[in-house]
Amino acid sequence: MFIIGPGDLASAQRGGDRQLNRALHTIALVRLRDDPETRCYAARRRAEGKSSREIRRCLKRALARQLYKAAGTLWATGCGDRQDGLTWPAGLASIPAPAG
């Protein structure tokens, strides 16, 4: 067991879905380059004293929350069952439907 102090970073899970992480990384980089709202977000984080690496980490977490929320909306509205014979991308298909 180890203790994490203020300012220390530790990852609870170093593995995970590498394909999904790569997709989040690519989305984050493109948004940082092209999206004005994301640039403002990064500027706010930089003003808080965050490094570029920490900013990307925060942005990827925010993107993951947005995707999870969108996937939950698909299941809640019944749109998760495709009737056109196509399948959802592997990353979305493996996300469990939110409880409730």
N, C-alpha and C positions, 0 to 999 in steps of 0.2 A: 504494500500500500504506500502511496505517496501523498504528500500534502501540496496543494497548489496555493501559492500565495498571490497577493495582488500583482497583476501585471504578468504573471506566468501563464504561458499557453500550454495546453495539453490537449491531445486529441483522444476522445473516448474510443473512437473507432478509426483505425488507420487504413482499413481495407475499404469495403463498400463497393458500390456499383461504379466501376471505373469508367464505363461508357457514359453513364449519366453525369458523373463528375466532369468528364471531358466536355460534354455538351454544355453544362453550366459554365464552365471556364470560357468556352468559345462565345457564348451569349454575353457573358460579363465583359469580355474584351471588346466585342463589337459595340455593345451599349456604351462603354466608356469612350469609345472612339466617335460614335455617331449620334448618341441620344443626349440632348441638352439637359433633360431632367436627371439623367444618370451622372452627367458631369457636375451638376449642382450638388447631388448627393455626395459625390467624391470630394468636392471642395469643402462641404460641411465636415466630412470625416477628417479631411486633412487639417482643417482648422482645430479639430479636437486633438490633434497631435498623432493621428494614426499614420502608419507607414503605408506605402503603396500595396504591399502584400496584405496587410490587415484590411485595407479598403476593399480589395478584391474578395477577401474572405467574407466580409460583411455583405458585400453585394451578392455573392453566390448564395449565402444563406437566405437573403431576401428573395432572390429568384426562386429558390427551392420552395419557400413558403407560398409564393404566388402560383407556382405550378401545382403544388399539392392542393391548394384551394380550388384552382380551375378543374383539376381532376375530380375533386369532390363534387363540384357543381355538375359535371357530366353524369356521375352516378346518381345524384339526387334527382336530376331531371329525366333520367332514363335514357339519356343519350349515349351512355356507355355501351349499350348493345347495338352494334352496327348491323343494319339490315341490308346494306348494299354489297355484302360479300367481302368487303375489305376488312382488314384487321388494324387495330391500333398499334402504334410503334411499341416495341418491346419494353421501353422504359415506362410508358404509361400503363401498359397492360399489367405490369407486375406490381403497381402501386395498389395496396389494399384500399377498398372503399372505406371512407371515414365512418366511424360508428355514429349512430344517431339518426 
